């Protein structure tokens, strides 16, 4: 099974928003270095014109792929130059979506069409797993989404997020820090089944680390019996230490602890499963154990 539903979040957002009424739909995310700030601004302005105040634009700096694929996405521009330009690209994107490019910028006078519609514009989130992104989000006064689900920087996550809060500078976009944390979560009727389902994701993580490819997740039956040496097992134990996996009660407890650890109630969930039905059920069980339906109903009726 493929690890991705699609690699064009701007298209997926339109499809999801068209089939829903109230939820916000966002990218998690658009790797801005592969695009131009103007192009992304226009894509998401169009989405916002169809679905006002429902679109979130999550942007990241990571390559989002192996080196050759990343180079192909930026070709013929040198990859290193693209990443060095990232802070300015974020500023340009924010300006395109909120009032226009400032004088003195080579892009001044260029307008992102269709522009602000219905007194609404996409909400920009800066995504990241390091202090680099946290500092940039704080400096620009943007919301920050921390990728705890990567695993390798989870240990320092609260420290990075506290730095974002402490260094945050109010801006025309946001008056105070706004933090989201993305978590790896698999929920199943039993703890044993959750671990079984999660074995596909775990093996894929090791294979990716070795620079190999399986063209997606392997079935749990294969993954759980895959021979791993001691080093691989230790690596997996370290990388998955923050993952939340188990029955509904265990997952609820894990999510509440994560919210307390990061001091935020804004959590995102990544559920990498081989079988789509397992993934769908995982989300349903999480929604039930947190009583999200009642919370959502209360919000839409007030």
C-alpha positions as CSV (number, residue, x, y, z in Angstrom):
1,X,0.0,0.0,0.0
2,X,1.3,3.4,-0.9
3,X,2.4,5.7,2.0
4,X,0.7,8.7,0.4
5,X,-2.9,9.4,-0.7
6,X,-1.4,11.9,-3.1
7,X,1.5,14.4,-3.5
8,X,-0.6,17.4,-4.5
9,X,-2.2,18.7,-1.2
10,X,-3.8,21.6,-3.0
11,X,-5.9,19.2,-5.1
12,X,-6.8,16.9,-2.2
13,X,-7.9,19.9,-0.1
14,X,-10.4,20.9,-2.8
15,X,-11.8,17.4,-2.9
16,X,-12.1,17.0,0.9
17,X,-13.6,20.5,1.4
18,X,-16.1,19.9,-1.4
19,X,-17.5,16.8,0.5
20,X,-17.6,18.4,4.0
21,X,-19.3,21.5,5.5
22,X,-17.6,22.6,8.7
23,X,-14.2,21.2,9.2
24,X,-11.0,23.1,8.4
25,X,-8.9,21.4,5.7
26,X,-5.2,22.1,5.4
27,X,-1.9,20.9,3.9
28,X,0.6,19.1,6.1
29,X,2.2,20.3,4.0
30,X,3.3,22.1,1.0
31,X,7.1,22.0,0.7
32,X,7.5,25.6,-0.4
33,X,11.0,25.2,-1.7
34,X,9.7,23.2,-4.6
35,X,7.4,26.0,-5.8
36,X,7.2,29.8,-6.1
37,X,5.6,31.8,-3.4
38,X,3.3,33.4,-6.0
39,X,2.1,30.1,-7.4
40,X,1.3,28.7,-3.9
41,X,-0.5,32.0,-3.0
42,X,-2.7,31.8,-6.1
43,X,-3.5,28.1,-5.6
44,X,-4.6,28.6,-2.0
45,X,-6.4,31.9,-2.8
46,X,-8.6,30.0,-5.3
47,X,-9.3,27.3,-2.6
48,X,-10.2,30.0,-0.1
49,X,-12.6,31.6,-2.6
50,X,-14.5,28.4,-2.8
51,X,-14.3,27.5,0.9
52,X,-13.8,30.8,2.9
53,X,-12.3,30.5,6.3
54,X,-11.9,26.8,6.0
55,X,-8.4,26.4,4.4
56,X,-5.1,26.1,6.2
57,X,-1.8,26.4,4.4
58,X,0.8,24.4,6.1
59,X,4.3,25.0,4.6
60,X,7.6,23.3,5.2
61,X,11.2,23.4,4.3
62,X,12.1,19.7,4.2
63,X,12.8,18.0,0.9
64,X,9.9,15.6,1.6
65,X,11.6,12.9,-0.4
66,X,15.0,11.3,-1.2
67,X,17.7,13.6,-2.6
68,X,17.3,12.7,-6.3
69,X,13.5,13.3,-6.2
70,X,14.0,16.6,-4.3
71,X,16.6,17.6,-7.0
72,X,14.1,16.7,-9.7
73,X,11.4,18.8,-8.1
74,X,13.6,21.9,-8.1
75,X,15.4,21.2,-11.4
76,X,17.1,23.1,-13.0
77,X,17.6,25.4,-9.9
78,X,20.4,24.3,-7.5
79,X,18.8,22.6,-4.6
80,X,20.9,24.4,-2.0
81,X,19.9,27.8,-3.3
82,X,16.3,26.9,-3.0
83,X,16.6,26.1,0.7
84,X,18.7,29.2,1.5
85,X,15.9,31.3,0.0
86,X,13.2,29.7,2.2
87,X,12.8,32.5,4.8
88,X,12.3,35.1,2.1
89,X,9.8,32.8,0.3
90,X,7.8,32.5,3.5
91,X,7.7,36.3,3.9
92,X,6.7,36.7,0.2
93,X,3.9,34.1,0.5
94,X,2.5,35.7,3.7
95,X,2.6,39.2,2.0
96,X,0.9,37.9,-1.2
97,X,-1.9,36.5,0.9
98,X,-2.2,39.5,3.3
99,X,-2.1,42.9,1.7
100,X,0.5,42.6,-1.0
101,X,4.3,42.6,-1.4
102,X,6.0,45.5,0.4
103,X,7.9,48.3,-1.4
104,X,11.6,47.6,-2.0
105,X,11.0,43.9,-2.7
106,X,11.7,42.9,-6.4
107,X,8.2,41.4,-6.4
108,X,6.5,44.6,-5.3
109,X,3.4,45.4,-7.5
110,X,2.8,41.8,-8.4
111,X,-0.7,40.6,-7.3
112,X,-1.7,37.1,-6.4
113,X,-5.1,36.3,-8.0
114,X,-7.9,36.0,-7.2
115,X,-6.8,37.8,-4.0
116,X,-8.7,38.0,-0.8
117,X,-12.3,36.9,-1.2
118,X,-15.2,37.2,1.3
119,X,-12.8,39.0,3.7
120,X,-11.0,35.7,4.1
121,X,-7.5,34.3,3.4
122,X,-5.9,31.0,4.0
123,X,-4.3,30.6,7.5
124,X,-0.6,30.0,7.1
125,X,1.1,27.5,9.4
126,X,4.9,26.9,9.5
127,X,5.7,23.2,9.9
128,X,8.9,21.8,11.3
129,X,10.7,19.5,13.6
130,X,13.6,21.7,14.6
131,X,14.4,25.0,16.3
132,X,15.0,26.5,12.8
133,X,11.4,26.4,11.9
134,X,10.3,27.3,15.4
135,X,12.5,30.4,15.4
136,X,11.3,31.5,12.0
137,X,7.6,31.1,13.0
138,X,8.2,33.1,16.2
139,X,10.1,35.8,14.3
140,X,7.4,36.2,11.7
141,X,4.5,35.8,14.2
142,X,3.0,32.7,12.5
143,X,1.4,29.6,13.9
144,X,3.8,26.7,14.3
145,X,3.1,23.0,13.9
146,X,5.7,20.7,15.4
147,X,6.2,17.3,13.8
148,X,6.5,15.0,16.8
149,X,5.5,12.1,14.5
150,X,9.0,12.1,12.9
151,X,10.2,10.5,16.1
152,X,13.8,11.6,15.9
153,X,13.3,15.0,17.5
154,X,10.4,14.1,19.8
155,X,12.8,14.2,22.9
156,X,13.4,17.9,22.3
157,X,9.9,18.8,21.2
158,X,8.6,20.5,24.3
159,X,11.9,22.5,24.5
160,X,11.6,23.6,20.8
161,X,7.9,24.6,21.3
162,X,8.6,26.5,24.5
163,X,11.3,28.4,22.5
164,X,8.7,29.3,19.9
165,X,6.4,30.6,22.6
166,X,9.1,32.6,24.4
167,X,10.5,34.2,21.2
168,X,7.1,34.8,19.5
169,X,6.6,38.3,18.1
170,X,3.0,39.5,17.6
171,X,2.3,40.3,13.9
172,X,-0.5,41.3,11.7
173,X,-1.3,37.6,11.2
174,X,-1.3,36.5,14.9
175,X,-1.3,38.3,18.2
176,X,-0.1,35.4,20.4
177,X,1.6,32.0,19.8
178,X,-0.5,29.3,18.3
179,X,0.9,25.7,18.5
180,X,-0.1,22.5,16.9
181,X,1.6,19.2,17.5
182,X,1.4,16.3,15.0
183,X,1.5,12.8,16.6
184,X,1.8,9.2,15.3
185,X,-1.3,7.4,16.5
186,X,-2.8,4.0,15.8
187,X,-5.9,3.0,17.7
188,X,-7.5,-0.5,17.5
189,X,-10.0,-2.5,19.6
190,X,-7.1,-4.2,21.4
191,X,-3.5,-3.3,22.2
192,X,-2.3,-6.4,20.4
193,X,-4.0,-5.5,17.2
194,X,-2.7,-1.9,17.3
195,X,0.9,-3.2,17.6
196,X,0.2,-5.7,14.7
197,X,-1.1,-2.9,12.4
198,X,1.8,-0.6,13.4
199,X,4.4,-3.2,12.4
200,X,3.9,-2.1,8.7
201,X,4.8,1.5,9.6
202,X,7.7,0.5,11.8
203,X,9.3,-1.7,9.1
204,X,8.9,1.0,6.5
205,X,10.7,3.4,8.8
206,X,13.7,1.1,9.1
207,X,13.8,0.4,5.3
208,X,13.6,4.1,4.6
209,X,16.4,4.8,7.0
210,X,18.6,2.3,5.1
211,X,17.8,4.1,1.8
212,X,15.9,1.2,0.4
213,X,12.4,1.2,-1.1
214,X,9.4,-1.1,-0.9
215,X,7.1,1.2,-2.9
216,X,5.0,1.7,0.2
217,X,4.0,-0.2,3.3
218,X,4.1,-3.9,3.5
219,X,1.2,-6.0,4.9
220,X,1.4,-6.5,8.7
221,X,1.7,-10.3,8.2
222,X,5.0,-9.7,6.4
223,X,6.2,-6.8,8.4
224,X,5.7,-8.3,11.9
225,X,7.8,-11.4,10.9
226,X,10.5,-9.5,9.2
227,X,13.9,-10.4,10.7
228,X,15.5,-7.5,12.4
229,X,19.0,-7.4,14.0
230,X,19.7,-5.9,17.4
231,X,20.8,-2.6,16.0
232,X,17.6,-2.2,14.0
233,X,15.5,-3.1,17.0
234,X,17.2,-0.5,19.2
235,X,16.8,2.1,16.5
236,X,13.1,1.4,16.2
237,X,12.7,1.5,19.9
238,X,14.2,4.9,20.1
239,X,12.4,6.4,17.0
240,X,9.0,5.2,18.1
241,X,9.2,6.1,21.8
242,X,6.7,8.9,21.4
243,X,4.2,7.0,19.2
244,X,0.8,6.5,20.7
245,X,-0.5,3.0,20.0
246,X,-3.1,0.8,21.7
247,X,-6.8,0.4,22.5
248,X,-9.1,3.4,22.9
249,X,-8.4,3.9,26.6
250,X,-4.6,3.8,26.1
251,X,-4.7,6.1,23.1
252,X,-6.9,8.6,25.0
253,X,-4.5,8.6,27.9
254,X,-1.5,9.0,25.5
255,X,-3.1,12.0,23.7
256,X,-4.0,13.7,27.0
257,X,-0.4,13.2,28.2
258,X,1.0,14.6,24.9
259,X,-1.3,17.6,25.2
260,X,0.0,18.2,28.8
261,X,3.6,17.6,27.7
262,X,3.4,20.2,25.0
263,X,0.9,22.5,26.8
264,X,-1.5,22.6,23.8
265,X,-4.9,21.1,23.0
266,X,-4.3,21.5,19.3
267,X,-3.1,18.0,18.2
268,X,-2.8,16.5,14.8
269,X,-2.8,12.8,14.1
270,X,-0.9,10.7,11.5
271,X,-2.0,7.1,11.2
272,X,0.2,5.1,8.8
273,X,-1.6,1.8,8.2
274,X,-1.2,-0.7,5.3
275,X,-5.0,-1.2,5.2
276,X,-7.2,1.8,4.6
277,X,-10.0,0.3,6.7
278,X,-7.6,0.0,9.6
279,X,-6.7,3.7,9.2
280,X,-10.3,4.8,8.9
281,X,-11.2,2.7,12.0
282,X,-8.3,4.2,13.9
283,X,-9.6,7.7,13.3
284,X,-13.1,6.7,14.2
285,X,-12.0,5.1,17.5
286,X,-9.9,8.2,18.4
287,X,-12.9,10.4,17.7
288,X,-15.1,8.3,19.9
289,X,-12.7,8.0,22.8
290,X,-12.3,11.8,22.8
291,X,-16.0,12.4,22.1
292,X,-15.1,14.7,19.2
293,X,-18.6,14.5,17.7
294,X,-20.1,16.2,20.7
295,X,-17.4,18.9,20.8
296,X,-17.9,19.6,17.0
297,X,-21.7,19.7,17.4
298,X,-21.4,22.2,20.2
299,X,-19.1,24.4,18.1
300,X,-21.3,24.4,15.0
301,X,-24.4,25.3,17.0
302,X,-22.9,28.2,18.9
